[in-house]
Amino acid sequence: MAMMNASMVNAPTTQKKKEIIISTGTVNREFEVIDCVFALDSDKDGLLGSADPGKAFKGVKEQLKKQCRQLGGDAVLDCEFEYRMSEKEGTLSRRQIAEIFAYGTVVRFL
């Protein structure tokens, strides 16, 4: 039976997340298709600024990566991204909303 010292018990157990590839094309590598995934994110304007499509784009990519991990994949390939800017009636004025829609194919490398 192995003995543990105090430093082993208190050692951090940080496990690095596997890097998931998000690509609008394919890769030059063999893979198997697992499933298709879809994601939606949005960003609303604040009191002093306008909606930021960059924030929505980052959020939608994170959602695709999360779904890929949950399915045991290595990448989301052939992704399509679409956006729209819309407005919503607010209390004092109209509010701008940036929406990003995305879908792609989750694959596992062989």
C-alpha positions, 0 to 999 in steps of 0.5 A: 500500500502506497503512503501519501504525504501531506503535499500529495493530499493538498496538491492541486488536481488541475487537468488541462482541457483538451483544445477543441478545433473550430473550423469553417472548413475541414482538416487534412486528417482522418476522422469519424463524424459524431453529430451535428451541433447548433449554438446561439448567442447574443449581446445587448447594448449597454447604457453607454455602448452598442451591442458587440458582435465580437462578444456574441461570436466568442460566446457561440464558439465556446458553446460549440466547444462545450458541446463537442467536449460533451460528445467526446469530439476533437473538433467542430468542422465545416462551421457556418456562422450567421448574424443579425442585428436587431432592436428591442423596445426598451424603457427609454429607448430602443436597444440594439441586439447582436445575435450569432447563430452557428452550426457544425459537425463534431468529429473525432480524429482517428 
